[in-house]
Amino acid sequence: MLKTRRTKQKTTKHLAGIAKRAKKLRKQNVKMASADAPKKGSP
């Protein structure tokens, strides 16, 4: 029982880490996209 509980805890932690990383990357991509986008005032 302890082994399955431990595995479940590690999986949860792992998934939380992945979610955090994905969020960070999304933020980074938004910054890059806004930097690449043409400015409103430019011809």
SVG drawing of the C-alpha trace seen along z (x, -y; Angstrom):
<svg xmlns="http://www.w3.org/2000/svg" viewBox="-3 -56 13 58">
<polyline fill="none" stroke="black" stroke-width="0.4" points="0.0,0.0 2.8,-2.4 4.4,-1.8 1.2,-2.7 0.7,-5.8 4.2,-6.9 3.9,-6.4 0.7,-8.4 2.4,-11.2 5.3,-11.3 3.0,-11.3 1.0,-14.2 4.2,-16.1 5.4,-15.3 2.2,-16.5 2.2,-19.7 5.8,-20.4 4.8,-19.8 1.8,-22.2 4.1,-24.8 6.6,-24.5 3.8,-24.7 2.5,-27.8 5.9,-29.4 6.4,-28.5 3.0,-29.9 3.9,-33.2 7.2,-33.3 5.4,-32.6 2.9,-35.4 5.8,-37.9 7.5,-36.7 4.3,-36.9 3.6,-40.5 7.2,-41.5 6.9,-40.0 3.5,-41.6 3.5,-44.8 2.9,-48.0 -0.4,-49.8 1.2,-53.1 3.6,-51.6 2.8,-52.0"/>
</svg>
